[in-house]
Structures are given as C-alpha cells and as structure tokens.
C-alpha cells in the first residue's frame, strides 16, 4: 500500500501508479533470471562444468546454477569466488544501467519505474552478497568460504562427491535386495522395522550431509536389527544398509581424514554386517557389507575372500563396482599391487571418488591404519620414522555444496 501511495504521489496518475507498481514487481522476475544468467556466463567463461540450470523466479529456492568442478582444478578458489560473484555483480550492473536510464526519460511514470526496478536489482545483489549468513544458498557465504579456507573448501567438494557415491551404493543395495528390501513398496502397517528403514532411507537420500538426527535414527534402526522380535529379512535389510553406509563413511574418515575408528565402532559395523550375512550369506550386498567389516577390522584376507568371484561388468553393475574396489583395497593391504591396479582400472569409471580413496591406500607406505590402536600396541611408523597420531573417528561431513542455489 505504501509503495502504491508513493507511486501515485510521484506520478499524480492512478493509471501511471498502477503501471509503475506492476512493472516494478515484474522487474523482480527479470532480476532473478539475470542473477542466474550471470552465474551461468561466468561458469562458462571459467570452464566450470555446469550440470544443471533451473530458473523459477516465483519460487526463489529453486533458482540455481549447479556446477561440478574437480577438486584438483587449477586456480579453483579464484574460479569459485568469481563464479559466486557473477550473480550479484550482474544485478548491480543492471541496477546501475537502469538508474542511468531513468535520468534521460521525461515522463514521471517511466522515471519512477526505472528507479524502482534499479532499487530492486541493487537490493537483490547487495543482500545476497553482503548478508551471507550461514546458508549455502548465499553467494556471500560461498565467497567467504573459498577466500578464508580454500583447502577446506576443496576437501568439502571431495567429501560431497564421496557422499553422493555412498548414496548411489545404498540405492544399489536396495535395488538388489528384492521385494522385502524395497521397504517403501512391500512394508505393511504392522512391519515397524521396515517402515522405520523406509523413513530412514528417504531422509538419507534427501539430506546433503549426515546430521546428528540422522545418526540418532541409525542408532534406533541398529537396535531394531538386534532385537529378537524383528523379522530376519527386515533385520538383514537394516544390517546391510547401515553397515554399507557407515562402513564407507568410516573408510573415508580413516584414509582421507586420518581419523581411524575406535574398536567399539568396528565391532558395531561387524555386528550389523553379520546380521545381514546370517540371513543372506550369498547375496552380493550382504557380502559387500561383511567385506567392509573385515576390511575395517584390518582383516584384508577375509575381505578379499568374500569377493573373489566378482568379475568386472557382471550384474548388478553398481554393486559389482563397489565389490571390485573393496577387493582392490584388500589387495593393497596384502601387498598385491598388480591385482589392486587391475581392479582399480576395471571399476574406476563407476565410482571415481571411492576409486581415488582406494588408490590412496594403494600408494601409501605403509597403508593407513583403519582403527585406532589400544594401549600397549605399537603404532606403525611412517617412512620418516614419525608415529601417526590417531584421532577419534567420525563420518565425513561434506558441508560444501555441490551447487550454488539462487537467492
């Protein structure tokens, strides 16, 4: 109402005031679209891989230009800073052009419309840039992240890509588990464990990062899997999901973040994997879960033996790729480097982040410890003679976004 009254006061015309107010509102749509176009143009100029462009100006949360740069890309921090500045600077440039254009027009209605549109553009650009807050949707927040801690931002990208591969592996486990494992389809109202697993899977697929609430839900599911009253098939589905999910997270934490597991955590993964293996000992997803448990327990011979019959290209392809990479990790720990290299080459295209993790194990001398030693146990020495200092294990937290969402 105040804006309409102001427009009426300036234009001294009801029709002019309505037109000015309507065009000002419409200019917001234009500024939102130009904001994303600015990001897109900068991404193309800087050769950042663009994977998605969505512009829905009347629902600002869906506006985005999604990029997927390689963490090893040269000058990545500078590229990402310029990319995130592209949208706000486009808004400010357009606002300046509109303000200059308003000085060369003679009618009050046109002048008011241009000035209001310039104000909207400037406000959009400055708010998104200068009020970063904590949201990963904010260009200002992303600019600060890449300026303040570029190494951490690179690590965040790697962890985020790895998290995507964990989700992909879990989807493959679900697809391969049969009707009972497809909990969202077959679960009945009286099957509380399956319904709980269905809700957990949906939340896991929707969340970009593992949260404290998700960990709490996982603990409740683990208790259901251990309960004697739980149907064995449901317990096996829960055991496979949790052991593969947390096993892959902990493998990343130990190898990449240098945070080996505590023995308690190894026992929990092993217990969940055994629940799956007891019910479905020959199913590939259950063997993968058990192999992960053996690997984290630093029993590479047992991890390898469970996956010896898996061949490249066999069905299901996604699960076979995970199996090949886990076997490559086991071969690396056993010193069979030629076999590890062959397996890495066979599966690299399917899970590149997991393949890089296994390659890091393959290249390390000695291989990184996967769980923290207890008191009285000698810690392996590195090449330089220094002792590795274990840290408490924790799943990776891929906080850096894989996309830049709209204002």
C-alpha positions in Angstrom: 0.0 0.0 0.0 2.8 2.4 0.9 4.5 1.7 -2.5 1.3 2.3 -4.4 0.7 5.5 -2.5 4.3 6.7 -3.2 3.8 5.8 -6.9 0.5 7.8 -7.0 2.2 10.8 -5.3 5.1 10.9 -7.8 3.1 10.2 -11.0 -0.1 12.1 -10.0 -2.0 9.5 -12.0 -3.8 6.3 -10.9 -3.0 4.6 -14.2 0.6 5.6 -14.1 0.9 4.5 -10.4 -0.6 1.1 -11.2 1.7 0.6 -14.2 4.8 1.7 -12.2 4.0 -0.7 -9.3 3.2 -3.6 -11.7 6.4 -3.1 -13.7 8.5 -2.9 -10.5 7.1 -6.2 -9.3 7.7 -7.7 -12.8 11.3 -6.4 -12.6 12.0 -8.8 -9.7 11.4 -11.7 -12.1 13.9 -10.2 -14.5 16.5 -9.6 -11.8 16.2 -13.2 -10.6 16.6 -14.6 -14.1 19.6 -12.2 -14.8 21.2 -13.3 -11.5 21.3 -16.9 -12.6 22.4 -15.9 -16.1 25.3 -14.0 -14.5 26.4 -17.2 -12.7 26.0 -19.2 -15.9 28.0 -16.9 -18.1 30.9 -16.7 -15.6 30.8 -20.5 -15.2 31.1 -20.9 -19.0 33.9 -18.3 -19.2 35.9 -20.0 -16.4 35.2 -23.5 -17.8 33.4 -24.8 -14.7 31.4 -27.8 -15.6 27.7 -26.9 -15.5 25.4 -29.8 -14.6 22.0 -28.0 -14.1 20.3 -24.7 -14.7 17.0 -24.0 -13.1 15.2 -20.7 -13.1 11.8 -20.4 -11.4 11.7 -16.8 -10.3 8.4 -17.1 -8.4 10.0 -19.7 -6.2 13.4 -18.4 -5.4 14.6 -21.6 -3.6 14.5 -23.4 -6.9 16.7 -21.0 -8.8 20.2 -22.4 -9.3 23.2 -22.9 -11.5 24.8 -26.2 -10.4 28.5 -26.7 -11.2 30.7 -29.7 -10.6 34.3 -28.6 -10.6 37.1 -31.1 -10.0 38.7 -30.5 -6.6 42.1 -30.6 -8.3 41.2 -28.0 -10.9 43.9 -25.3 -11.2 43.0 -21.9 -9.5 39.8 -23.4 -8.3 39.3 -21.0 -5.3 39.6 -18.0 -7.7 37.2 -19.6 -10.2 34.7 -20.3 -7.5 34.9 -16.8 -6.0 34.3 -15.2 -9.4 31.5 -17.7 -10.1 29.7 -16.8 -6.9 30.2 -13.1 -7.6 28.7 -13.4 -11.1 25.1 -13.2 -10.0 25.2 -10.3 -7.5 27.5 -8.2 -9.8 25.1 -8.8 -12.7 22.3 -7.4 -10.5 24.3 -4.4 -9.6 25.4 -3.7 -13.2 21.8 -3.9 -14.4 20.6 -1.7 -11.5 23.2 0.9 -12.4 22.2 0.9 -16.1 18.5 1.3 -15.1 19.3 4.2 -12.8 21.3 6.0 -15.5 18.5 5.3 -18.0 16.0 7.0 -15.6 17.8 10.3 -15.9 17.2 10.5 -19.6 13.5 10.0 -19.7 10.9 12.8 -19.5 7.8 11.1 -18.0 7.4 10.7 -14.3 5.9 7.2 -14.6 8.8 5.8 -16.7 11.4 7.5 -14.4 9.8 6.0 -11.3 9.5 2.6 -12.9 13.2 2.6 -13.8 14.3 3.8 -10.4 12.2 1.3 -8.6 13.5 -1.5 -10.8 17.1 -0.3 -10.2 16.4 -0.4 -6.5 15.1 -3.9 -6.6 18.1 -5.1 -8.5 20.6 -3.4 -6.2 18.8 -4.7 -3.2 18.8 -8.3 -4.5 22.5 -8.2 -5.4 23.7 -6.5 -2.2 21.5 -8.6 0.1 22.8 -11.9 -1.4 26.4 -10.7 -1.3 26.7 -8.7 1.9 24.4 -10.7 4.2 25.9 -14.2 3.8 24.5 -15.7 6.9 25.0 -19.5 7.3 23.1 -20.7 4.3 24.9 -22.5 1.5 22.4 -20.8 -0.9 24.1 -17.5 -0.2 26.7 -16.2 -2.7 28.4 -14.2 0.1 28.7 -17.3 2.2 30.3 -19.2 -0.6 32.7 -16.4 -1.4 33.8 -16.2 2.2 34.3 -20.0 2.3 36.6 -20.0 -0.7 38.5 -16.9 0.4 39.0 -17.9 4.0 39.7 -21.7 3.7 40.3 -22.8 0.1 41.9 -26.1 1.2 38.9 -26.9 3.4 36.5 -26.0 0.6 38.3 -28.4 -1.8 38.1 -31.1 0.8 34.4 -30.3 1.2 33.9 -30.9 -2.5 35.7 -34.2 -2.4 33.6 -35.3 0.7 30.4 -34.2 -1.0 31.2 -36.2 -4.1 32.0 -39.2 -2.0 28.7 -38.8 -0.1 26.9 -38.9 -3.5 28.7 -42.2 -4.2 27.7 -43.6 -0.8 24.1 -42.8 -1.6 24.4 -44.4 -5.0 25.8 -47.6 -3.4 22.9 -47.7 -0.9 20.4 -47.4 -3.8 22.1 -50.3 -5.5 21.9 -52.3 -2.2 18.2 -51.5 -2.1 17.6 -52.5 -5.7 19.4 -55.8 -5.3 17.7 -56.7 -2.1 14.4 -58.0 -3.6 10.9 -57.1 -2.6 11.5 -57.4 1.1 14.4 -54.9 0.9 12.3 -52.4 -1.2 10.7 -51.3 2.0 8.7 -48.5 0.6 6.8 -50.9 -1.6 6.2 -54.1 0.5 6.1 -52.8 4.1 2.7 -53.2 5.8 1.4 -51.1 8.7 2.4 -53.8 11.2 6.0 -54.0 10.0 7.5 -51.3 12.1 11.2 -52.1 11.4 10.6 -51.9 7.6 8.7 -48.7 7.9 11.4 -47.2 10.1 14.0 -48.3 7.5 11.9 -46.8 4.7 11.7 -43.4 6.5 15.4 -43.5 7.2 16.3 -44.2 3.6 14.1 -41.4 2.4 15.7 -38.9 4.8 19.2 -40.2 3.9 18.6 -39.7 0.2 17.2 -36.2 0.8 20.0 -34.8 3.1 23.1 -33.4 1.6 25.2 -34.0 4.8 24.9 -36.6 7.6 23.2 -34.8 10.5 23.0 -35.6 14.2 19.4 -36.5 13.8 20.2 -39.0 11.1 22.8 -40.6 13.3 20.2 -40.9 16.1 17.8 -42.6 13.7 20.5 -45.0 12.6 21.1 -46.0 16.2 17.4 -46.8 16.6 17.5 -48.9 13.5 20.5 -50.8 14.7 18.7 -51.6 17.9 15.7 -52.9 15.9 18.1 -55.1 13.8 19.5 -56.6 17.0 16.0 -57.2 18.6 15.0 -60.8 18.7 11.4 -59.9 17.7 12.5 -58.4 14.4 11.8 -60.4 11.3 15.2 -61.8 10.0 14.6 -60.4 6.5 13.9 -57.0 7.9 16.9 -57.2 10.2 19.1 -58.2 7.2 17.9 -55.2 5.2 18.7 -52.9 8.1 22.1 -54.5 8.7 23.1 -54.2 5.0 22.0 -50.5 4.8 23.7 -49.4 8.0 26.9 -51.4 7.6 27.5 -50.3 4.0 26.6 -46.7 4.8 28.7 -46.3 7.9 31.4 -48.7 6.6 32.0 -46.4 3.6 31.9 -43.3 5.7 34.4 -44.7 8.2 36.7 -45.9 5.4 36.8 -42.3 4.1 37.4 -40.9 7.6 40.3 -43.3 8.2 42.0 -43.0 4.9 41.3 -39.4 3.8 40.7 -37.5 7.1 43.3 -39.6 9.0 40.8 -40.5 11.8 40.9 -44.2 12.4 38.0 -45.9 14.1 37.7 -46.9 17.7 37.4 -50.7 18.3 33.8 -50.2 19.5 32.8 -48.7 16.2 34.5 -51.6 14.3 32.5 -54.1 16.5 29.2 -52.3 15.7 29.8 -52.4 11.9 30.8 -56.1 12.2 27.7 -56.9 14.2 25.4 -55.3 11.7 27.1 -57.0 8.8 26.9 -60.4 10.4 23.1 -59.9 10.9 22.8 -59.5 7.1 25.2 -62.3 6.3 23.4 -64.8 8.5 20.1 -64.4 6.6 21.6 -63.9 3.1 25.1 -65.3 3.1 25.4 -65.5 -0.7 23.7 -62.2 -1.7 26.3 -59.8 -3.0 25.1 -56.8 -1.0 25.5 -58.9 2.2 29.0 -60.0 1.2 29.9 -56.4 0.5 28.7 -55.4 4.0 30.7 -58.2 5.6 33.8 -57.5 3.4 33.7 -53.8 4.6 33.5 -55.0 8.2 36.6 -57.3 7.7 38.5 -54.5 5.9 37.8 -52.0 8.7 38.8 -54.7 11.2 42.1 -54.9 9.3 41.4 -58.5 8.2 42.1 -58.0 4.4 42.4 -61.7 3.7 38.8 -62.3 4.8 37.6 -59.2 3.0 39.2 -60.4 -0.2 38.0 -64.0 0.0 34.3 -62.9 0.1 34.6 -61.0 -3.3 36.9 -63.3 -5.3 34.1 -64.4 -7.6 33.0 -60.9 -8.6 34.0 -60.1 -12.2 34.1 -56.7 -14.0 30.8 -55.9 -15.8 28.7 -58.5 -14.0 25.2 -57.7 -12.8 24.3 -55.7 -10.9 26.9 -53.3 -12.3 26.8 -50.8 -9.4 27.3 -53.3 -6.7 30.0 -55.1 -8.7 31.9 -51.9 -9.0 31.8 -51.4 -5.2 32.9 -55.0 -4.7 35.8 -54.6 -7.0 37.0 -51.5 -5.3 36.7 -53.1 -1.8 38.7 -56.0 -3.1 41.3 -53.6 -4.5 41.6 -52.1 -1.1 42.1 -55.5 0.4 44.7 -56.4 -2.2 46.5 -53.2 -1.4 46.8 -54.0 2.3 48.0 -57.5 1.3 50.7 -56.0 -0.9 49.2 -57.4 -4.1 49.7 -54.1 -6.0 49.3 -55.5 -9.5 46.0 -57.1 -8.7 44.9 -53.8 -7.0 45.8 -51.8 -10.0 43.9 -54.1 -12.3 40.8 -53.9 -10.1 41.0 -50.1 -9.9 41.2 -49.8 -13.7 38.2 -52.1 -14.0 35.9 -50.1 -11.7 37.3 -46.5 -11.8 34.6 -45.0 -14.1 31.8 -46.1 -11.9 32.8 -44.8 -8.5 35.7 -42.3 -9.1 35.8 -40.9 -5.5 35.9 -44.4 -4.0 38.5 -45.4 -6.6 40.7 -42.4 -5.6 40.3 -43.4 -1.9 41.5 -47.0 -2.8 44.3 -45.5 -4.9 45.4 -43.6 -1.8 45.6 -46.8 0.2 47.5 -48.4 -2.7 50.0 -45.5 -2.8 50.6 -45.3 1.0 53.6 -46.9 2.5 52.7 -48.3 4.9 49.0 -48.5 4.4 47.0 -46.2 6.7 45.6 -47.7 9.8 41.8 -48.2 9.8 41.3 -48.3 13.6 43.0 -46.7 16.5 45.4 -48.9 18.4 44.7 -49.7 22.0 47.1 -49.0 24.8 50.2 -51.2 24.7 50.0 -51.7 20.9 52.8 -50.3 18.8 51.7 -47.7 16.3 53.2 -48.3 12.8 55.8 -45.8 11.8 55.8 -43.8 8.7 58.6 -43.6 6.2 60.1 -40.6 8.1 60.0 -42.5 11.3 57.3 -40.4 13.0 54.4 -42.0 14.7 50.9 -41.5 13.4 48.7 -39.8 16.0 45.2 -41.4 15.7 42.2 -39.1 16.1 38.6 -40.0 17.0 36.7 -41.4 14.1 33.8 -39.7 12.6 31.9 -39.9 9.4 32.9 -37.2 6.8 30.8 -34.1 6.8 30.6 -32.9 3.2 29.4 -29.4 4.1 30.5 -27.6 0.9 27.6 -27.6 -1.5 27.9 -29.1 -5.0 25.7 -26.4 -6.4 25.0 -22.7 -6.0 21.4 -22.1 -5.3 19.5 -18.9 -6.2 18.9 -16.0 -3.8 
